[in-house]
Amino acid sequence: MVALVLAVLALPVRADVVFLKNGNRMEGVVEKETADEVVIDLGPGTTSLPRRSVSRVDITASGADCA
């Protein structure tokens, strides 16, 4: 059981950041980007943001993508 917990904790985690024009930011996994919206999975749920409210999106590569 302890080995399973340690294995899960060792998995690489991707954390993208969506910066909003109002100064706030959201961290999660960006699932979709279009000209009209950015969809981000925040863990407990998914949020769709109008692109006009987003100043920038930083996509972070996971450990698997970097290998």
N, C-alpha and C positions, 0 to 999 in steps of 0.2 A: 504494500500500500504506500509506504513512504517513497519507494522508487518511482511509483506512478506520479505522485505529487511532484517530485523533483523533476521528472521528465517533462511534465506539463509546464512547470515554471521555467525550464530551460528553452522552451520554444521561442523562436524570434517573434517579436511583436511589431507590427507596423502601426505607426501613429502619424497620420496626416494631420495637418493643421489648416483650417480655413479661417482666414482673417476677414473680418467684416468691416465695412466702411464706418460703422459707428464705434470702432475701437475694440469691440469684443472679438474673441476667437473661440473656435470649437475644435477639439481634438477628437479624432476617431479614424475611421477608414472611409475614404472617399470611394463611393461605389460607382458614381456616374458624374460626368461633367459634360454639359452641353452649352450652347450659346445662351440658353434661357435659364438653366438651373444647375445647382451643385447638390448632389445627394450624398449625405454623409451618415455612416452608421456610427452612432455614439455609444453602442453597447446595449443599453436597455431598449433602444429603438432607432429608427431611421428618420432623418429630417431632410426635407427638401427646402433649399434656400434659393430665392430668386437671384440670378446672376448679378442683377443690378445692385444688390446689397453686399456683394463679395468684392473685396479689394484684391485679394490674392489667395492662391491655394498652394501650399507646400506639400508635395507628395514625398514621403520618406520610403526608401527601399527597405524591404524586410531583409533579414539575414539570408534567406534563401535566394533573394534576388541579387545579393551582393557576391555570392559565392562563385 
